[in-house]
């Protein structure tokens, strides 16, 4: 049986990149699919031209080419990422972390109930949080660019999600402020203080997970999701 | 084949069923297996197969295993325990659906 040569496999990777598949994990699956299909044609007639068969098989993906596959894969990986965030967040409802959460809610409520001075302290803490979030976003963006270079084209989709989802979650830093204007007008002040303290604590937990915990566990998680990393000669 | 709209909702069920019968399969193998089982009556399009596989994987119904085959990597899909349970309920659902459709397309003559 005629098999694809190493050069032809390289050509298939190049072909997927030319058709806007940037991530190595998605490329790898498509390369094997195209290669298997071409080899099946060769079983019947080994003299058929490689490039002609490649175009024939690519057409089977429909008018949008590989874009449906990439899009769905992106959604699947984002879903996986949010499951990881949820799993980490649930840890904050268990001992011992729940003690810190309860203390944070109490502290912020207490400060807000002190009115002026307390409010200035809380606002200062939130400004510091915004600075930290922007600092981490810029840092992760740099890492993301470096990774792309280091991996020499073998950049995995989940790694991209890990390093870039912060932008979406980072936006939540604004949320306590947005809620502030709504809650302050609609709730009696003592309830508002508790609700606002809850929101601040929630945004702190979220940022801690997205910018600290998950980036620290990134490599371990990537190896679990992508068993091929062990087979790679990176 | 114009039946793609008909099987679209059942694609995940078909994948789960095939994987339950065969220990592990890769994408191209699944398309070929369906073709073979249905004597070419049903063709799973590539553009539909991979999104369905990735969705099932993200939901925790499938796990993957990588193997080096010749000079490339191959991604095999396997059912997880949750996938096995999901397969059972989806097949029951599909069977009920087929019965319902049969009742509409081919109604049994009533005795009364």
Interface residues (C-beta under 8 A of the other chain):
Chain A: X3 X4 X5 X6 X9 X28 X29 X30 X31 X32 X33 X35 X36 X37 X40 X60 X61 X62 X64 X68 X69 X71 X72 X73 X75 X76 X77 X79 X80 X226 X227 X228 X231
Chain B: X26 X27 X28 X29 X32 X45 X46 X47 X48 X50 X51 X54 X55 X57 X58 X59 X64 X65 X66 X67 X68 X69 X70 X71 X72 X73 X74 X75
